[in-house]
């Protein structure tokens, strides 16, 4: 969509790369913070809970 807007309204200046780079950085950060690091934290909590459950059985 940005490419179409760029070439329709101002074909002499190629500017659509700048918003794409910004959105790419934002989406990448959202992925890293929202999925990867939270997933790792949940796995650590789960491991601690399993350890406590095993200790209580003894």
WORA-V650665 format. One line per field, one symbol per residue. psi: psi as a letter, one per 30 degrees, with the letter a starting at -180 (. if undefined). burial: # if it has 24 or more other ideal C-beta (glycine too) atoms within 12 Angstrom, else .. A space follows every 10 residues. Layout:
BEGIN
psi=???
burial=???
END
This chain:
BEGIN
psi=eeeeeefefi ffkjffeeee eeeeeeeeee eeeeeeeeee eeeeeeeeee eeeeeff.
burial=.......... .......... .......... .......... .......... ........
END
